[in-house]
Amino acid sequence: MWPSVDRFGTEARRVSWDGFIAYDGVPYGLPGEPPVAGSVVLVRERHHELLVFSGGQRIATLTKRPQSQNIIYHPDQFRTVAPASAIKAEAKPLRHLVPEPDVARRPLSEYDHLFGQERRWTAMMAFGISYSGVPKD
């Protein structure tokens, strides 16, 4: 599966889901093709270069950077990913999947009839609302 020449002196690294491997504190981006996100690749350091192997094939040769905490992107890393503006333009709201509910509209006089004027007045006083509908101070 792995090339026999590079088997010794290599380190296995797991590729993050956004296509990066970490080496000496620096995240290095890998090309989008072949898709290796989430898989394990072999990394070998030779002459200030990182050789990255997947499935027995070298998929990238990266120049090693001496500074940690820098993010190194590969030019082909996100080539197959659609730009965010295209995704936003195609996105459809989920509202079209949910039918609109039927809402009954009734005059307030029906509620007065059901619960009686006295109960409504008592409830309004309990919540501190005047009969005009304005909260009492």
Backbone as CSV, one residue per row, in Angstrom:
resi,resn,N_x,N_y,N_z,CA_x,CA_y,CA_z,C_x,C_y,C_z
1,MET,0.829,-1.194,0.000,0.000,0.000,0.000,0.872,1.256,0.000
2,TRP,1.891,1.315,0.859,2.786,2.460,0.916,4.055,2.148,0.133
3,PRO,4.671,3.132,-0.461,5.901,2.868,-1.215,6.998,2.349,-0.290
4,SER,7.640,1.253,-0.706,8.624,0.602,0.162,9.842,1.484,0.411
5,VAL,10.244,2.315,-0.544,11.411,3.173,-0.382,11.172,4.201,0.711
6,ASP,9.958,4.747,0.792,9.659,5.805,1.745,9.000,5.293,3.019
7,ARG,8.927,3.973,3.208,8.248,3.439,4.379,8.999,3.806,5.657
8,PHE,10.324,3.771,5.631,11.112,4.099,6.813,11.406,5.595,6.803
9,GLY,11.279,6.197,7.956,11.504,7.643,8.054,10.265,8.456,7.749
10,THR,9.124,7.800,7.653,7.875,8.528,7.403,7.031,8.533,8.673
11,GLU,6.137,9.470,8.752,5.216,9.581,9.876,3.791,9.575,9.346
12,ALA,2.936,8.857,10.034,1.519,8.837,9.659,0.835,10.065,10.249
13,ARG,0.063,10.736,9.439,-0.694,11.917,9.880,-2.125,11.786,9.399
14,ARG,-3.043,12.182,10.263,-4.459,12.188,9.876,-4.775,13.538,9.241
15,VAL,-5.435,13.498,8.105,-5.828,14.719,7.393,-7.138,15.220,8.001
16,SER,-7.191,16.506,8.338,-8.422,17.073,8.889,-9.488,17.121,7.793
17,TRP,-10.725,17.357,8.219,-11.832,17.355,7.255,-11.780,18.552,6.309
18,ASP,-10.996,19.577,6.646,-10.835,20.688,5.715,-9.528,20.600,4.946
19,GLY,-8.852,19.434,4.984,-7.712,19.175,4.104,-6.358,19.610,4.608
20,PHE,-6.135,19.660,5.917,-4.850,20.055,6.475,-4.202,18.898,7.212
21,ILE,-2.858,18.870,7.192,-2.088,18.010,8.078,-1.211,18.917,8.926
22,ALA,-0.906,18.492,10.137,-0.052,19.282,11.018,1.332,18.643,11.048
23,TYR,2.355,19.472,10.868,3.732,19.004,10.925,4.575,20.093,11.573
24,ASP,5.192,19.779,12.701,5.994,20.739,13.478,5.214,22.005,13.829
25,GLY,3.953,21.860,14.174,3.144,22.999,14.595,2.606,23.856,13.479
26,VAL,2.792,23.427,12.232,2.314,24.202,11.085,1.269,23.365,10.346
27,PRO,0.056,23.904,10.133,-0.920,23.192,9.308,-0.631,23.423,7.821
28,TYR,-0.448,22.332,7.095,-0.179,22.389,5.655,-1.416,21.892,4.917
29,GLY,-1.841,22.645,3.917,-2.973,22.242,3.097,-2.557,21.226,2.052
30,LEU,-3.449,20.310,1.740,-3.213,19.308,0.707,-4.142,19.565,-0.463
31,PRO,-3.784,19.095,-1.652,-4.670,19.312,-2.804,-6.002,18.602,-2.615
32,GLY,-7.038,19.135,-3.249,-8.377,18.558,-3.136,-8.531,17.244,-3.878
33,GLU,-7.698,16.994,-4.863,-7.732,15.742,-5.623,-6.403,15.040,-5.457
34,PRO,-6.342,13.812,-5.097,-7.429,12.921,-4.712,-7.987,13.329,-3.348
35,PRO,-9.263,13.037,-3.096,-9.842,13.425,-1.809,-9.243,12.588,-0.677
36,VAL,-8.552,13.237,0.243,-7.909,12.538,1.361,-8.395,13.045,2.716
37,ALA,-9.350,13.945,2.746,-9.839,14.489,4.011,-10.368,13.364,4.889
38,GLY,-9.900,13.349,6.146,-10.324,12.331,7.094,-9.507,11.050,7.046
39,SER,-8.617,10.910,6.078,-7.823,9.682,5.964,-6.440,9.890,6.573
40,VAL,-5.660,8.813,6.589,-4.295,8.870,7.113,-3.334,8.870,5.938
41,VAL,-2.372,9.783,5.961,-1.349,9.869,4.922,0.016,9.695,5.580
42,LEU,1.014,9.377,4.764,2.383,9.300,5.245,3.113,10.567,4.850
43,VAL,3.901,11.112,5.780,4.656,12.343,5.538,6.127,12.042,5.795
44,ARG,6.960,12.424,4.860,8.407,12.253,5.008,9.069,13.593,4.763
45,GLU,9.991,13.946,5.652,10.729,15.193,5.493,12.064,14.875,4.834
46,ARG,12.372,15.594,3.757,13.638,15.406,3.047,14.059,16.724,2.404
47,HIS,15.244,17.205,2.739,15.815,18.426,2.158,14.858,19.608,2.244
48,HIS,14.329,19.877,3.423,13.413,20.994,3.679,12.131,20.901,2.856
49,GLU,11.767,19.693,2.488,10.502,19.467,1.798,9.751,18.366,2.516
50,LEU,8.423,18.463,2.442,7.567,17.412,2.982,6.970,16.656,1.811
51,LEU,7.203,15.356,1.783,6.611,14.499,0.753,5.405,13.816,1.382
52,VAL,4.261,13.940,0.752,3.015,13.390,1.303,2.542,12.280,0.380
53,PHE,2.310,11.079,0.980,1.894,9.909,0.213,0.525,9.439,0.684
54,SER,-0.285,9.024,-0.272,-1.587,8.430,0.030,-1.842,7.318,-0.967
55,GLY,-2.164,6.132,-0.465,-2.450,5.002,-1.347,-1.272,4.617,-2.216
56,GLY,-0.063,4.792,-1.725,1.126,4.421,-2.481,1.582,5.448,-3.497
57,GLN,0.889,6.546,-3.625,1.236,7.596,-4.594,1.587,8.880,-3.851
58,ARG,2.558,9.606,-4.371,2.873,10.911,-3.803,1.819,11.893,-4.291
59,ILE,1.143,12.530,-3.348,0.073,13.456,-3.720,0.507,14.909,-3.603
60,ALA,1.582,15.166,-2.830,2.023,16.566,-2.685,3.472,16.618,-2.249
61,THR,4.155,17.646,-2.686,5.485,17.998,-2.204,5.389,19.430,-1.713
62,LEU,5.595,19.618,-0.423,5.402,20.921,0.202,6.724,21.435,0.753
63,THR,6.967,22.711,0.615,8.158,23.324,1.193,7.940,23.504,2.680
64,LYS,8.874,23.010,3.485,8.731,23.097,4.936,8.951,24.537,5.388
65,ARG,8.076,25.017,6.269,8.151,26.374,6.799,8.699,26.317,8.220
66,PRO,9.662,27.173,8.555,10.278,27.098,9.881,9.425,27.695,11.001
67,GLN,8.458,28.555,10.671,7.668,29.210,11.705,6.408,28.420,11.983
68,SER,6.157,28.201,13.274,4.908,27.534,13.632,3.788,28.568,13.690
69,GLN,2.585,28.095,13.802,1.361,28.901,13.889,1.029,29.646,12.603
70,ASN,1.663,29.305,11.496,1.262,29.830,10.192,0.418,28.773,9.504
71,ILE,-0.526,29.185,8.728,-1.356,28.252,7.969,-0.896,28.311,6.521
72,ILE,-0.516,27.159,5.988,-0.025,27.086,4.615,-1.114,26.423,3.766
73,TYR,-1.679,27.176,2.850,-2.722,26.656,1.967,-2.087,26.087,0.707
74,HIS,-2.683,25.044,0.163,-2.260,24.498,-1.124,-3.095,25.185,-2.203
75,PRO,-2.504,25.527,-3.348,-3.279,26.229,-4.384,-4.503,25.452,-4.870
76,ASP,-4.438,24.116,-4.842,-5.564,23.303,-5.325,-6.416,22.754,-4.185
77,GLN,-6.235,23.262,-2.995,-6.910,22.691,-1.834,-8.432,22.813,-1.918
78,PHE,-8.927,23.963,-2.313,-10.371,24.194,-2.334,-10.892,24.387,-3.761
79,ARG,-10.193,23.855,-4.734,-10.578,24.049,-6.130,-11.941,23.428,-6.440
80,THR,-12.236,22.279,-5.836,-13.500,21.595,-6.126,-14.646,22.078,-5.248
81,VAL,-14.392,23.010,-4.332,-15.427,23.529,-3.445,-16.036,24.772,-4.081
82,ALA,-17.346,24.814,-4.130,-18.029,25.980,-4.707,-17.833,27.200,-3.812
83,PRO,-17.702,28.391,-4.395,-17.564,29.596,-3.563,-18.817,29.816,-2.722
84,ALA,-18.637,30.503,-1.611,-19.747,30.732,-0.688,-20.880,31.505,-1.352
85,SER,-20.555,32.418,-2.262,-21.617,33.189,-2.919,-22.502,32.284,-3.763
86,ALA,-21.927,31.266,-4.384,-22.724,30.332,-5.185,-23.623,29.487,-4.295
87,ILE,-23.110,29.096,-3.137,-23.908,28.300,-2.214,-25.058,29.124,-1.668
88,LYS,-24.788,30.393,-1.338,-25.844,31.266,-0.824,-26.920,31.499,-1.871
89,ALA,-26.517,31.651,-3.125,-27.485,31.919,-4.181,-28.387,30.710,-4.410
90,GLU,-27.865,29.498,-4.213,-28.648,28.293,-4.445,-29.454,27.855,-3.234
91,ALA,-29.128,28.367,-2.060,-29.787,27.918,-0.842,-31.264,28.295,-0.869
92,LYS,-32.086,27.332,-0.511,-33.520,27.581,-0.438,-33.946,27.474,1.016
93,PRO,-34.827,28.341,1.454,-35.280,28.241,2.841,-36.110,26.975,3.033
94,LEU,-36.122,26.487,4.254,-36.876,25.271,4.557,-38.368,25.530,4.694
95,ARG,-38.762,26.787,4.688,-40.169,27.123,4.877,-41.056,26.502,3.808
96,HIS,-40.532,26.319,2.607,-41.363,25.762,1.543,-41.715,24.296,1.794
97,LEU,-41.035,23.644,2.728,-41.323,22.245,3.035,-42.426,22.085,4.074
98,VAL,-42.731,23.153,4.802,-43.714,23.086,5.872,-44.992,23.787,5.410
99,PRO,-46.115,23.080,5.432,-47.360,23.751,5.022,-47.764,24.798,6.050
100,GLU,-48.399,25.838,5.560,-48.832,26.913,6.431,-49.998,26.441,7.295
101,PRO,-49.943,26.669,8.604,-51.033,26.189,9.467,-52.298,27.027,9.295
102,ASP,-53.426,26.397,9.546,-54.705,27.107,9.524,-54.907,27.735,10.901
103,VAL,-55.076,29.022,10.917,-55.257,29.747,12.169,-56.674,30.289,12.198
104,ALA,-57.385,29.964,13.268,-58.752,30.461,13.417,-58.706,31.886,13.937
105,ARG,-59.473,32.759,13.315,-59.550,34.149,13.751,-60.957,34.391,14.296
106,ARG,-61.001,34.832,15.550,-62.286,35.057,16.193,-62.283,36.439,16.826
107,PRO,-63.431,37.055,16.916,-63.503,38.322,17.642,-63.357,38.059,19.148
108,LEU,-62.875,39.064,19.868,-62.698,38.921,21.307,-63.997,38.706,22.056
109,SER,-65.091,39.122,21.464,-66.387,38.947,22.143,-66.706,37.470,22.359
110,GLU,-66.206,36.577,21.496,-66.429,35.143,21.712,-65.732,34.670,22.977
111,TYR,-64.547,35.203,23.238,-63.833,34.807,24.451,-64.524,35.372,25.690
112,ASP,-65.077,36.581,25.565,-65.837,37.138,26.680,-67.032,36.246,26.986
113,HIS,-67.647,35.742,25.950,-68.813,34.875,26.133,-68.389,33.541,26.770
114,LEU,-67.258,32.981,26.338,-66.801,31.698,26.861,-66.344,31.781,28.311
115,PHE,-65.577,32.783,28.633,-64.969,32.860,29.958,-65.647,33.869,30.871
116,GLY,-66.508,34.640,30.320,-67.198,35.636,31.130,-66.342,36.864,31.332
117,GLN,-67.007,37.989,31.416,-66.323,39.259,31.564,-65.539,39.306,32.870
118,GLU,-66.083,38.703,33.938,-65.437,38.788,35.241,-64.095,38.051,35.237
119,ARG,-64.021,36.870,34.621,-62.772,36.108,34.591,-61.696,36.861,33.809
120,ARG,-62.092,37.471,32.707,-61.118,38.214,31.922,-60.582,39.386,32.728
121,TRP,-61.471,40.076,33.433,-61.055,41.217,34.238,-60.108,40.749,35.346
122,THR,-60.380,39.630,35.985,-59.533,39.099,37.055,-58.161,38.723,36.513
123,ALA,-58.126,38.098,35.344,-56.848,37.712,34.741,-56.033,38.939,34.363
124,MET,-56.684,39.951,33.862,-55.972,41.172,33.485,-55.386,41.853,34.717
125,MET,-56.125,41.858,35.794,-55.632,42.486,37.013,-54.452,41.690,37.577
126,ALA,-54.504,40.367,37.452,-53.416,39.527,37.966,-52.121,39.812,37.217
127,PHE,-52.212,40.105,35.942,-51.022,40.405,35.156,-50.688,41.889,35.129
128,GLY,-51.455,42.687,35.827,-51.158,44.113,35.914,-51.512,44.873,34.651
129,ILE,-52.551,44.447,33.963,-52.947,45.110,32.722,-54.257,45.839,32.979
130,SER,-54.328,47.066,32.545,-55.561,47.820,32.692,-56.570,47.358,31.639
131,TYR,-57.795,47.744,31.796,-58.818,47.309,30.857,-58.564,47.850,29.447
132,SER,-57.817,48.926,29.332,-57.524,49.485,28.008,-56.435,48.700,27.298
133,GLY,-55.793,47.764,28.000,-54.733,46.960,27.375,-53.346,47.496,27.641
134,VAL,-53.226,48.609,28.356,-51.939,49.201,28.662,-51.498,48.710,30.037
135,PRO,-50.256,48.247,30.205,-49.806,47.792,31.530,-49.883,48.894,32.566
136,LYS,-50.290,48.490,33.763,-50.406,49.459,34.855,-49.023,49.681,35.463
137,ASP,-48.779,50.901,35.906,-47.490,51.226,36.552,-47.507,50.847,38.002
